[in-house]
Amino acid sequence: MAASGKSFLADAGYGEQELDANSALMELDKGLRSGKLGEQCEAVVRFPRLFQKYPFPILINSAFLKLADVFRVGNNFLRLCVLKVTQQSEKHLEKILNVDEFVKRVFSVIHSNDPVARAITLRMLGSMASIIPERKNAHHSIRQSLDSHDNVEVEAAIFAAANFSAQSKDFAVGICNKISEMIQGLATPVDLKLKLIPILQHMHHDASLASSSRQLLQQLVTSYPSTKMVIVTLHTFTLLAASSLVDIPKQIQLLLQYLKNDPRKAVKRLAIQDLRLLANKTPHTWSRENIQALCESALNTPYDSLKMGMLSVLSTLSGTIAIKQYFSSAPGAAATTARSFDLVKLAQECCYHNNRGIAAHGVRILTNISASCQEKDLLPLEQDAVFGLEALLVLCSQDDSPGAQATLKITLTCMVKLVKCRPHLSQSVVESLLAQLHSAQDNARILMCHCLAAIAMQLPVLADGMLGDLMDLYKLIGQSATDKKQELLVSLATVIFVSSQKALSTEIKTVIKQQLENASNGWTAYRIARQASRMGNHDMARELYQSLLTQVASEHFYFWLNSLKEFSQAEQCLTGLQEESSSSALSCIAEALKSYHKGIASLTAASTPLNPLSFQCGFVKLRIDLLQAFSQLICTCNSLKTSPPPAIATTIAMTSGNDLQRCGRISNQALTLSLQMKHSMEEFRNLATRYGDLYQSSFDADSATLRNVELQQQSCLLISHAIEALILDPESASFQEYNSNGTTHVESEYERRMMSVFNHVLEEVESLNRKYAPVSYLASNTCLCNAVIALLKVPLSFQRYFFQKLQSTSIKLALSPSPRNPAEPIAVQNNQQLALKVEGVVQHGSKPGLFRKIQSVCLNVSSVLQSKSGQDYKIPLDNMTNEMEQRVEPHNDYFSTQFLLNFVILGTHNITVESSVIDSNGIVWKTGPKTTIFVKSLEDPYSQQVRLQQQQQQGPAPAQQQQQRTAYSRF
């Protein structure tokens, strides 16, 4: 039975029904009631998995009550297992509904004669402090146990006291004096004092409590100068200051004082560690004097390990606002050169240090200074940074050890940052990277290729002449088939794709394919094809996808690769577009659409319930609709070429009173063509709206993918604006809102080319508008066709989210009351309100919050009357519909709220609950899900009785009239 339960739990997924959750809980309950201790323990330790799969309160409440029963009646080993489960499931504790009953069962063990049982109970109470912070009986038990003669119980009481102090202000205020007496008391052993001191870090609930705790810690530092005591006290001092935020400058000075004056290396290391913590948390509180003191200590210390620690603090500060304060607030800063500062001297001294870590921090400081303080004359510092980076690159690229690889990563990151803020340095940096590629180790080569690709994405610095070196290296690497070589093949191919600003030459494609055939596996070929699709090299991608079709074992993978092949084929068709040739453009678009329709059919076949490929399908469908809209626009422009000259059209338009006829043929044809233009403009605006919806639904997408979707949306808006400005309404067309797009920072070659097309089209439209009063029909047609062709000639980039989801976020909703059968409605009387409770759980993948985090969840509840029953009454409009919205902030990935809904009209109502999320920047994302339940509004008994009585009273009169009519009708 236990084995079957285990397999069930292993196979169960998030989408199971409530019945499955109950059966899983019953299976574990059987284990808890078993007579064998091993089966009981196995059942207990499997509860966290159950909570992870079914994270809703109704199940978690039942499970914790069962665990509390086990804790109450079981032995100490079982209690220890329950304690571990509780600590692992801390974020689910607030979902316990019967907190009093749960605490009552656990707390009963505190009166046991066994000190170990009492100790486990105290730790259990401490683990539950977040849900019972103000329980006085728990506070009293902890206070009593601190005076126990059993060391295990005292340590457990210290653990519980720390947890309750962090949660409860009353407990912290009450226990502070007790802790102080125990620490200062002569009877308390030193090792116990070392465990009591960290409790003081939680005494930050108000200023007076923090001040008294700080005074106590100050006394302890001076009264107990032993190494262990000073280390624990100083660290507690730092954590208290970081939480209370008031005394951070004083704490920085204190730590710097110990770093300078205390001769013990352990104390110095602790001071450096705490200074790094404060540098990360509050860099704005560091004054110039603090940084200067740290620089002097680093310059004077003879120990490399301490120097590296101090440099790590300074390198952290150099990337924040503190570095600007250091340079700007110096006395006589206007007359001081950058090289005369101690921080710069230290960094220059360390750049060529024989310790790699020290050298890495030195160049990082120089890089951050060059990037942050651009207003100063930093030309010498830039050169120092470049020389230091090149020296480290040569040193670390020859070494395969983990330490060298970590240093190389820092070096390459600094190179990318330096080139980004100082573009004129890019050429020398790229040349040094290419020079080292041949002699470097494989691990270093992979990292260097990533760096080259990152630099080339920002700046087109890889000239055609450099491709020869890359191709020679590619041929050399392709002779081996190790894992590192496979990774290197992908990285090098990416650099080649990025550096080839135009289409790949036949020679390059031949070399890449040959090496892939010789030494690569299918996964490597797929990754290279994916990079080719991302960089717009669709010809290469199509050939690679074609070669992989017969190497997959799954039908879904086959359809996925086939769809990618068709999409690449479609985009390759668009590369044959020629400027000012609308007929060839129409044929190219038709060929592309043919391949896209084949591809979308394969993509639909590749989707599964667990992987529906919703973003991919949405993106491709929008691309198909966009190509069809472009084709329709070109056809309409071709039709307009047969229209009369603008002078005649304007005269006819003025005489007929139809302003739209100014641009078209006489009578109906002109009006039809103009309406087609208007329809085309509305279609592009509709496409822009749909791209916006796709953007809003892609919460887990990376920034490059979102920018790609945004560019597609802007291209739709651009064409609709051009139609309006050139043909439909030249007078009211405005260019102000489009001019700001060119000022944004460009992240990729695709974006750079698209922005160039946008700016060129806008300039053309604006110049045409200024040259001609009514724009010439021929000029407007040519301009629109050229704009479409220019947009289509930029190869489409399929970004990372199309292939790979690095962040995964989903919301699972539960509504109560909920019917047993989903199709069955919930009965509600029409004179009462329905209290609809909406609970939800936010579920994450392996990298939660990688791109953006959920700040709050927006719940929208609406109801629609599906079918009426009974008579029609005149009811106020407010009572006929329910439309409500609430925002809730998830706590430990759980949220809950309630809605009161009216159902005055008798009949069946459809209630829809839709959720969307709001990230930390306040942007709304329509992630879903959408849940529906049915409610049947019934007439209340009293109204029903009154209505029946009225019908009975009115009943005889109509019957009598009917009888009279029947008698008269006989004669």
Secondary structure, 3 states (H helix, E strand, C coil): CHHHHHHHHHHCCCCCCHHHHHHHHHHHHHHHCCCCHHHHHHHHHCHHHHHHHCCCHHHHHHHHHHHHHHHHHCCHHHHHHHHHHHHHCHHHHHHCCCHHHHHHHHHHHHHCCCHHHHHHHHHHHHHCCCCCCCCHHHHHHHHHHCCCCCHHHHHHHHHHHHHHHHHCHHHHHHHHHHHHHHHHCCCCCHHHHHHHHHHHHHCCCCHHHHHHHHHHHHHHHHHCCCHHHHHHHHHHHHHHHHHHCCCHHHHHHHHHHHHHHCCCHHHHHHHHHHHHHHHHHCHHHCCHHHHHHHHHHHHHCCCHHHHHHHHHHHHHHHCCHHHHHHHHCCCCHHHCCHHHCHHHHHHHHHCCCCCHHHHHHHHHHHHHHHHHCCCCCCHHHHHHHHHHHHHHHHHHHCCCCHHHHHHHHHHHHHHHHHHHHCHHHHHHHHHHHHHHHCCCCHHHHHHHHHHHHHHHHHCCCCCHHHHHHHHHHHHHHCCCCCHHHHHHHHHHHHHHHHHCCCCCCHHHHHHHHHHHHHHCCHHHHHHHHHHHHHHCCHHHHHHHHHHHHHHCCCHHHHHHHHHHHHHHHHHHHHHHCCCCCHHHHHHHHHHHHHHHHHHHHHHHHHCCCCCCCHHHHHHHHHHHHHHHHHHHHHHHHHHHCCCCCHHHHHHHHHHHCCHHHHHCCCCHHHHHHHHHHHHHHHHHHHHHHHHHHHHHCCCCCCHHHHHHHHHHHHHHHHHHHHHHHHHHCCCCCCCHHHHHHHHCCCCCHHHHHHHHHHHHHHHHHHHHHHHCCCCCHHHHHHHHHHHHHHHHHCCCCCCHHHHCCCCCEEEEEEEECCCCCCCCCEEEECCCEEEEEEEEEEEECCCCCCCCCEEEEEEEEEEEEEEECCCCCCCCHHHCCEEEEEEECCECCEEEEEEEEECCCCEEEEEEEEEEEEECCCCEECCCCEEEEEEEEECCHHHHHHHHHHHHHHCHHHHHHHHHHHHHHHC
